[in-house]
Amino acid sequence: MSFLPVLDPLTRKLAQLAFGGALITTAFGLYSKRTLKTAYEDLQIYKDAVNLLTSNKHIKTYLGEPISIQGVDLTDRDISVTDDHCKLTVKVAGPISRGLLYMEAQYDRKIPPSATLTSVEFELEKPKGRIKLL
């Protein structure tokens, strides 16, 4: 005995098309999110800011080791990347605590183009506080 209703062929085909469309949309969204996150994490300013964080002995004390860099937080509304300015937030965690790394950079469009970090700050969750790294 089946609990599913018997559908006529047209309704079944429409349900299959709707399911297929939802599957393709979800797959494209996940692929786009991963591609964007990887593009941000490949930036030299991202690598420099993470190195500033992981080399700071006070941060290691508060977070514990090993420090886990969880990547750019794409859900943060303050993220902005324009032709001359970049502002990113990175999630960071350790065995003791966790927090957010905020970084800002300015782009220079001279030849060759370059980017310079202008501000790097780390906000701890426990104990609540903010540490300026640059």
MODELLER restraints for C-alpha pairs under 7 A, 6 or more apart:
rsr = mdl.restraints
at = mdl.atoms
rsr.add(forms.Gaussian(group=physical.xy_distance, feature=features.Distance(at['CA:37:A'], at['CA:72:A']), mean=6.27, stdev=0.5))
rsr.add(forms.Gaussian(group=physical.xy_distance, feature=features.Distance(at['CA:45:A'], at['CA:115:A']), mean=6.93, stdev=0.5))
rsr.add(forms.Gaussian(group=physical.xy_distance, feature=features.Distance(at['CA:45:A'], at['CA:117:A']), mean=6.31, stdev=0.5))
rsr.add(forms.Gaussian(group=physical.xy_distance, feature=features.Distance(at['CA:49:A'], at['CA:103:A']), mean=6.93, stdev=0.5))
rsr.add(forms.Gaussian(group=physical.xy_distance, feature=features.Distance(at['CA:49:A'], at['CA:120:A']), mean=6.55, stdev=0.5))
rsr.add(forms.Gaussian(group=physical.xy_distance, feature=features.Distance(at['CA:52:A'], at['CA:133:A']), mean=6.91, stdev=0.5))
rsr.add(forms.Gaussian(group=physical.xy_distance, feature=features.Distance(at['CA:53:A'], at['CA:59:A']), mean=6.86, stdev=0.5))
rsr.add(forms.Gaussian(group=physical.xy_distance, feature=features.Distance(at['CA:62:A'], at['CA:96:A']), mean=6.82, stdev=0.5))
rsr.add(forms.Gaussian(group=physical.xy_distance, feature=features.Distance(at['CA:62:A'], at['CA:97:A']), mean=6.66, stdev=0.5))
rsr.add(forms.Gaussian(group=physical.xy_distance, feature=features.Distance(at['CA:63:A'], at['CA:93:A']), mean=6.72, stdev=0.5))
rsr.add(forms.Gaussian(group=physical.xy_distance, feature=features.Distance(at['CA:63:A'], at['CA:94:A']), mean=4.66, stdev=0.5))
rsr.add(forms.Gaussian(group=physical.xy_distance, feature=features.Distance(at['CA:63:A'], at['CA:95:A']), mean=6.36, stdev=0.5))
rsr.add(forms.Gaussian(group=physical.xy_distance, feature=features.Distance(at['CA:63:A'], at['CA:96:A']), mean=5.03, stdev=0.5))
rsr.add(forms.Gaussian(group=physical.xy_distance, feature=features.Distance(at['CA:63:A'], at['CA:97:A']), mean=4.78, stdev=0.5))
rsr.add(forms.Gaussian(group=physical.xy_distance, feature=features.Distance(at['CA:63:A'], at['CA:98:A']), mean=6.21, stdev=0.5))
rsr.add(forms.Gaussian(group=physical.xy_distance, feature=features.Distance(at['CA:64:A'], at['CA:94:A']), mean=5.34, stdev=0.5))
rsr.add(forms.Gaussian(group=physical.xy_distance, feature=features.Distance(at['CA:64:A'], at['CA:95:A']), mean=5.50, stdev=0.5))
rsr.add(forms.Gaussian(group=physical.xy_distance, feature=features.Distance(at['CA:64:A'], at['CA:96:A']), mean=5.38, stdev=0.5))
rsr.add(forms.Gaussian(group=physical.xy_distance, feature=features.Distance(at['CA:65:A'], at['CA:94:A']), mean=6.05, stdev=0.5))
rsr.add(forms.Gaussian(group=physical.xy_distance, feature=features.Distance(at['CA:65:A'], at['CA:95:A']), mean=6.61, stdev=0.5))
rsr.add(forms.Gaussian(group=physical.xy_distance, feature=features.Distance(at['CA:66:A'], at['CA:94:A']), mean=6.12, stdev=0.5))
rsr.add(forms.Gaussian(group=physical.xy_distance, feature=features.Distance(at['CA:67:A'], at['CA:93:A']), mean=5.92, stdev=0.5))
rsr.add(forms.Gaussian(group=physical.xy_distance, feature=features.Distance(at['CA:67:A'], at['CA:94:A']), mean=4.70, stdev=0.5))
rsr.add(forms.Gaussian(group=physical.xy_distance, feature=features.Distance(at['CA:68:A'], at['CA:92:A']), mean=5.77, stdev=0.5))
rsr.add(forms.Gaussian(group=physical.xy_distance, feature=features.Distance(at['CA:68:A'], at['CA:93:A']), mean=5.10, stdev=0.5))
rsr.add(forms.Gaussian(group=physical.xy_distance, feature=features.Distance(at['CA:68:A'], at['CA:94:A']), mean=5.91, stdev=0.5))
rsr.add(forms.Gaussian(group=physical.xy_distance, feature=features.Distance(at['CA:69:A'], at['CA:91:A']), mean=6.39, stdev=0.5))
rsr.add(forms.Gaussian(group=physical.xy_distance, feature=features.Distance(at['CA:69:A'], at['CA:92:A']), mean=4.72, stdev=0.5))
rsr.add(forms.Gaussian(group=physical.xy_distance, feature=features.Distance(at['CA:69:A'], at['CA:93:A']), mean=6.60, stdev=0.5))
rsr.add(forms.Gaussian(group=physical.xy_distance, feature=features.Distance(at['CA:70:A'], at['CA:90:A']), mean=7.00, stdev=0.5))
rsr.add(forms.Gaussian(group=physical.xy_distance, feature=features.Distance(at['CA:70:A'], at['CA:91:A']), mean=5.19, stdev=0.5))
rsr.add(forms.Gaussian(group=physical.xy_distance, feature=features.Distance(at['CA:70:A'], at['CA:92:A']), mean=5.59, stdev=0.5))
rsr.add(forms.Gaussian(group=physical.xy_distance, feature=features.Distance(at['CA:71:A'], at['CA:90:A']), mean=5.32, stdev=0.5))
rsr.add(forms.Gaussian(group=physical.xy_distance, feature=features.Distance(at['CA:71:A'], at['CA:91:A']), mean=5.78, stdev=0.5))
rsr.add(forms.Gaussian(group=physical.xy_distance, feature=features.Distance(at['CA:72:A'], at['CA:88:A']), mean=6.87, stdev=0.5))
rsr.add(forms.Gaussian(group=physical.xy_distance, feature=features.Distance(at['CA:72:A'], at['CA:89:A']), mean=5.75, stdev=0.5))
rsr.add(forms.Gaussian(group=physical.xy_distance, feature=features.Distance(at['CA:72:A'], at['CA:90:A']), mean=4.33, stdev=0.5))
rsr.add(forms.Gaussian(group=physical.xy_distance, feature=features.Distance(at['CA:72:A'], at['CA:91:A']), mean=6.44, stdev=0.5))
rsr.add(forms.Gaussian(group=physical.xy_distance, feature=features.Distance(at['CA:73:A'], at['CA:89:A']), mean=5.64, stdev=0.5))
rsr.add(forms.Gaussian(group=physical.xy_distance, feature=features.Distance(at['CA:73:A'], at['CA:90:A']), mean=5.45, stdev=0.5))
rsr.add(forms.Gaussian(group=physical.xy_distance, feature=features.Distance(at['CA:73:A'], at['CA:91:A']), mean=6.21, stdev=0.5))
rsr.add(forms.Gaussian(group=physical.xy_distance, feature=features.Distance(at['CA:79:A'], at['CA:87:A']), mean=5.41, stdev=0.5))
rsr.add(forms.Gaussian(group=physical.xy_distance, feature=features.Distance(at['CA:79:A'], at['CA:88:A']), mean=5.08, stdev=0.5))
rsr.add(forms.Gaussian(group=physical.xy_distance, feature=features.Distance(at['CA:79:A'], at['CA:89:A']), mean=6.76, stdev=0.5))
rsr.add(forms.Gaussian(group=physical.xy_distance, feature=features.Distance(at['CA:80:A'], at['CA:86:A']), mean=5.79, stdev=0.5))
rsr.add(forms.Gaussian(group=physical.xy_distance, feature=features.Distance(at['CA:80:A'], at['CA:87:A']), mean=5.15, stdev=0.5))
rsr.add(forms.Gaussian(group=physical.xy_distance, feature=features.Distance(at['CA:80:A'], at['CA:88:A']), mean=6.84, stdev=0.5))
rsr.add(forms.Gaussian(group=physical.xy_distance, feature=features.Distance(at['CA:81:A'], at['CA:87:A']), mean=6.27, stdev=0.5))
rsr.add(forms.Gaussian(group=physical.xy_distance, feature=features.Distance(at['CA:84:A'], at['CA:106:A']), mean=5.70, stdev=0.5))
rsr.add(forms.Gaussian(group=physical.xy_distance, feature=features.Distance(at['CA:84:A'], at['CA:107:A']), mean=4.62, stdev=0.5))
rsr.add(forms.Gaussian(group=physical.xy_distance, feature=features.Distance(at['CA:84:A'], at['CA:108:A']), mean=6.86, stdev=0.5))
rsr.add(forms.Gaussian(group=physical.xy_distance, feature=features.Distance(at['CA:85:A'], at['CA:105:A']), mean=5.83, stdev=0.5))
rsr.add(forms.Gaussian(group=physical.xy_distance, feature=features.Distance(at['CA:85:A'], at['CA:106:A']), mean=4.68, stdev=0.5))
rsr.add(forms.Gaussian(group=physical.xy_distance, feature=features.Distance(at['CA:85:A'], at['CA:107:A']), mean=5.86, stdev=0.5))
rsr.add(forms.Gaussian(group=physical.xy_distance, feature=features.Distance(at['CA:86:A'], at['CA:104:A']), mean=5.57, stdev=0.5))
rsr.add(forms.Gaussian(group=physical.xy_distance, feature=features.Distance(at['CA:86:A'], at['CA:105:A']), mean=5.13, stdev=0.5))
rsr.add(forms.Gaussian(group=physical.xy_distance, feature=features.Distance(at['CA:86:A'], at['CA:106:A']), mean=6.42, stdev=0.5))
rsr.add(forms.Gaussian(group=physical.xy_distance, feature=features.Distance(at['CA:87:A'], at['CA:103:A']), mean=5.76, stdev=0.5))
rsr.add(forms.Gaussian(group=physical.xy_distance, feature=features.Distance(at['CA:87:A'], at['CA:104:A']), mean=4.45, stdev=0.5))
rsr.add(forms.Gaussian(group=physical.xy_distance, feature=features.Distance(at['CA:87:A'], at['CA:105:A']), mean=6.59, stdev=0.5))
rsr.add(forms.Gaussian(group=physical.xy_distance, feature=features.Distance(at['CA:88:A'], at['CA:102:A']), mean=6.04, stdev=0.5))
rsr.add(forms.Gaussian(group=physical.xy_distance, feature=features.Distance(at['CA:88:A'], at['CA:103:A']), mean=5.45, stdev=0.5))
rsr.add(forms.Gaussian(group=physical.xy_distance, feature=features.Distance(at['CA:88:A'], at['CA:104:A']), mean=6.57, stdev=0.5))
rsr.add(forms.Gaussian(group=physical.xy_distance, feature=features.Distance(at['CA:89:A'], at['CA:100:A']), mean=6.49, stdev=0.5))
rsr.add(forms.Gaussian(group=physical.xy_distance, feature=features.Distance(at['CA:89:A'], at['CA:101:A']), mean=5.61, stdev=0.5))
rsr.add(forms.Gaussian(group=physical.xy_distance, feature=features.Distance(at['CA:89:A'], at['CA:102:A']), mean=4.70, stdev=0.5))
rsr.add(forms.Gaussian(group=physical.xy_distance, feature=features.Distance(at['CA:89:A'], at['CA:103:A']), mean=6.46, stdev=0.5))
rsr.add(forms.Gaussian(group=physical.xy_distance, feature=features.Distance(at['CA:90:A'], at['CA:100:A']), mean=5.60, stdev=0.5))
rsr.add(forms.Gaussian(group=physical.xy_distance, feature=features.Distance(at['CA:90:A'], at['CA:101:A']), mean=4.95, stdev=0.5))
rsr.add(forms.Gaussian(group=physical.xy_distance, feature=features.Distance(at['CA:90:A'], at['CA:102:A']), mean=6.55, stdev=0.5))
rsr.add(forms.Gaussian(group=physical.xy_distance, feature=features.Distance(at['CA:91:A'], at['CA:99:A']), mean=6.28, stdev=0.5))
rsr.add(forms.Gaussian(group=physical.xy_distance, feature=features.Distance(at['CA:91:A'], at['CA:100:A']), mean=4.87, stdev=0.5))
rsr.add(forms.Gaussian(group=physical.xy_distance, feature=features.Distance(at['CA:91:A'], at['CA:101:A']), mean=6.44, stdev=0.5))
rsr.add(forms.Gaussian(group=physical.xy_distance, feature=features.Distance(at['CA:92:A'], at['CA:98:A']), mean=5.72, stdev=0.5))
rsr.add(forms.Gaussian(group=physical.xy_distance, feature=features.Distance(at['CA:92:A'], at['CA:99:A']), mean=5.40, stdev=0.5))
rsr.add(forms.Gaussian(group=physical.xy_distance, feature=features.Distance(at['CA:92:A'], at['CA:100:A']), mean=5.81, stdev=0.5))
rsr.add(forms.Gaussian(group=physical.xy_distance, feature=features.Distance(at['CA:92:A'], at['CA:101:A']), mean=6.98, stdev=0.5))
rsr.add(forms.Gaussian(group=physical.xy_distance, feature=features.Distance(at['CA:93:A'], at['CA:99:A']), mean=6.29, stdev=0.5))
rsr.add(forms.Gaussian(group=physical.xy_distance, feature=features.Distance(at['CA:97:A'], at['CA:125:A']), mean=6.63, stdev=0.5))
rsr.add(forms.Gaussian(group=physical.xy_distance, feature=features.Distance(at['CA:97:A'], at['CA:126:A']), mean=5.83, stdev=0.5))
rsr.add(forms.Gaussian(group=physical.xy_distance, feature=features.Distance(at['CA:98:A'], at['CA:124:A']), mean=6.16, stdev=0.5))
rsr.add(forms.Gaussian(group=physical.xy_distance, feature=features.Distance(at['CA:98:A'], at['CA:125:A']), mean=5.75, stdev=0.5))
rsr.add(forms.Gaussian(group=physical.xy_distance, feature=features.Distance(at['CA:99:A'], at['CA:122:A']), mean=6.97, stdev=0.5))
rsr.add(forms.Gaussian(group=physical.xy_distance, feature=features.Distance(at['CA:99:A'], at['CA:123:A']), mean=5.41, stdev=0.5))
rsr.add(forms.Gaussian(group=physical.xy_distance, feature=features.Distance(at['CA:99:A'], at['CA:124:A']), mean=4.48, stdev=0.5))
rsr.add(forms.Gaussian(group=physical.xy_distance, feature=features.Distance(at['CA:99:A'], at['CA:125:A']), mean=5.20, stdev=0.5))
rsr.add(forms.Gaussian(group=physical.xy_distance, feature=features.Distance(at['CA:100:A'], at['CA:122:A']), mean=5.75, stdev=0.5))
rsr.add(forms.Gaussian(group=physical.xy_distance, feature=features.Distance(at['CA:100:A'], at['CA:123:A']), mean=5.24, stdev=0.5))
rsr.add(forms.Gaussian(group=physical.xy_distance, feature=features.Distance(at['CA:100:A'], at['CA:124:A']), mean=6.80, stdev=0.5))
rsr.add(forms.Gaussian(group=physical.xy_distance, feature=features.Distance(at['CA:101:A'], at['CA:121:A']), mean=5.83, stdev=0.5))
rsr.add(forms.Gaussian(group=physical.xy_distance, feature=features.Distance(at['CA:101:A'], at['CA:122:A']), mean=4.45, stdev=0.5))
rsr.add(forms.Gaussian(group=physical.xy_distance, feature=features.Distance(at['CA:101:A'], at['CA:123:A']), mean=6.42, stdev=0.5))
rsr.add(forms.Gaussian(group=physical.xy_distance, feature=features.Distance(at['CA:102:A'], at['CA:120:A']), mean=5.69, stdev=0.5))
rsr.add(forms.Gaussian(group=physical.xy_distance, feature=features.Distance(at['CA:102:A'], at['CA:121:A']), mean=5.16, stdev=0.5))
rsr.add(forms.Gaussian(group=physical.xy_distance, feature=features.Distance(at['CA:102:A'], at['CA:122:A']), mean=6.14, stdev=0.5))
rsr.add(forms.Gaussian(group=physical.xy_distance, feature=features.Distance(at['CA:103:A'], at['CA:119:A']), mean=5.56, stdev=0.5))
rsr.add(forms.Gaussian(group=physical.xy_distance, feature=features.Distance(at['CA:103:A'], at['CA:120:A']), mean=4.47, stdev=0.5))
rsr.add(forms.Gaussian(group=physical.xy_distance, feature=features.Distance(at['CA:103:A'], at['CA:121:A']), mean=6.52, stdev=0.5))
rsr.add(forms.Gaussian(group=physical.xy_distance, feature=features.Distance(at['CA:104:A'], at['CA:117:A']), mean=5.91, stdev=0.5))
rsr.add(forms.Gaussian(group=physical.xy_distance, feature=features.Distance(at['CA:104:A'], at['CA:118:A']), mean=5.59, stdev=0.5))
rsr.add(forms.Gaussian(group=physical.xy_distance, feature=features.Distance(at['CA:104:A'], at['CA:119:A']), mean=5.08, stdev=0.5))
rsr.add(forms.Gaussian(group=physical.xy_distance, feature=features.Distance(at['CA:104:A'], at['CA:120:A']), mean=6.55, stdev=0.5))
rsr.add(forms.Gaussian(group=physical.xy_distance, feature=features.Distance(at['CA:105:A'], at['CA:115:A']), mean=6.40, stdev=0.5))
rsr.add(forms.Gaussian(group=physical.xy_distance, feature=features.Distance(at['CA:105:A'], at['CA:116:A']), mean=5.33, stdev=0.5))
rsr.add(forms.Gaussian(group=physical.xy_distance, feature=features.Distance(at['CA:105:A'], at['CA:117:A']), mean=4.16, stdev=0.5))
rsr.add(forms.Gaussian(group=physical.xy_distance, feature=features.Distance(at['CA:105:A'], at['CA:118:A']), mean=5.04, stdev=0.5))
rsr.add(forms.Gaussian(group=physical.xy_distance, feature=features.Distance(at['CA:105:A'], at['CA:119:A']), mean=6.90, stdev=0.5))
rsr.add(forms.Gaussian(group=physical.xy_distance, feature=features.Distance(at['CA:106:A'], at['CA:115:A']), mean=5.60, stdev=0.5))
rsr.add(forms.Gaussian(group=physical.xy_distance, feature=features.Distance(at['CA:106:A'], at['CA:116:A']), mean=5.43, stdev=0.5))
rsr.add(forms.Gaussian(group=physical.xy_distance, feature=features.Distance(at['CA:106:A'], at['CA:117:A']), mean=6.53, stdev=0.5))
rsr.add(forms.Gaussian(group=physical.xy_distance, feature=features.Distance(at['CA:106:A'], at['CA:118:A']), mean=6.69, stdev=0.5))
rsr.add(forms.Gaussian(group=physical.xy_distance, feature=features.Distance(at['CA:107:A'], at['CA:114:A']), mean=5.89, stdev=0.5))
rsr.add(forms.Gaussian(group=physical.xy_distance, feature=features.Distance(at['CA:107:A'], at['CA:115:A']), mean=4.31, stdev=0.5))
rsr.add(forms.Gaussian(group=physical.xy_distance, feature=features.Distance(at['CA:107:A'], at['CA:116:A']), mean=6.51, stdev=0.5))
rsr.add(forms.Gaussian(group=physical.xy_distance, feature=features.Distance(at['CA:108:A'], at['CA:114:A']), mean=5.26, stdev=0.5))
rsr.add(forms.Gaussian(group=physical.xy_distance, feature=features.Distance(at['CA:108:A'], at['CA:115:A']), mean=5.93, stdev=0.5))
rsr.add(forms.Gaussian(group=physical.xy_distance, feature=features.Distance(at['CA:119:A'], at['CA:134:A']), mean=5.35, stdev=0.5))
rsr.add(forms.Gaussian(group=physical.xy_distance, feature=features.Distance(at['CA:120:A'], at['CA:132:A']), mean=6.28, stdev=0.5))
rsr.add(forms.Gaussian(group=physical.xy_distance, feature=features.Distance(at['CA:120:A'], at['CA:133:A']), mean=5.33, stdev=0.5))
rsr.add(forms.Gaussian(group=physical.xy_distance, feature=features.Distance(at['CA:120:A'], at['CA:134:A']), mean=4.98, stdev=0.5))
rsr.add(forms.Gaussian(group=physical.xy_distance, feature=features.Distance(at['CA:121:A'], at['CA:130:A']), mean=6.85, stdev=0.5))
rsr.add(forms.Gaussian(group=physical.xy_distance, feature=features.Distance(at['CA:121:A'], at['CA:131:A']), mean=5.63, stdev=0.5))
rsr.add(forms.Gaussian(group=physical.xy_distance, feature=features.Distance(at['CA:121:A'], at['CA:132:A']), mean=4.39, stdev=0.5))
rsr.add(forms.Gaussian(group=physical.xy_distance, feature=features.Distance(at['CA:121:A'], at['CA:133:A']), mean=5.40, stdev=0.5))
rsr.add(forms.Gaussian(group=physical.xy_distance, feature=features.Distance(at['CA:121:A'], at['CA:134:A']), mean=6.96, stdev=0.5))
rsr.add(forms.Gaussian(group=physical.xy_distance, feature=features.Distance(at['CA:122:A'], at['CA:130:A']), mean=5.60, stdev=0.5))
rsr.add(forms.Gaussian(group=physical.xy_distance, feature=features.Distance(at['CA:122:A'], at['CA:131:A']), mean=5.12, stdev=0.5))
rsr.add(forms.Gaussian(group=physical.xy_distance, feature=features.Distance(at['CA:122:A'], at['CA:132:A']), mean=6.40, stdev=0.5))
rsr.add(forms.Gaussian(group=physical.xy_distance, feature=features.Distance(at['CA:123:A'], at['CA:129:A']), mean=5.78, stdev=0.5))
rsr.add(forms.Gaussian(group=physical.xy_distance, feature=features.Distance(at['CA:123:A'], at['CA:130:A']), mean=4.27, stdev=0.5))
rsr.add(forms.Gaussian(group=physical.xy_distance, feature=features.Distance(at['CA:123:A'], at['CA:131:A']), mean=6.35, stdev=0.5))
rsr.add(forms.Gaussian(group=physical.xy_distance, feature=features.Distance(at['CA:124:A'], at['CA:130:A']), mean=6.07, stdev=0.5))
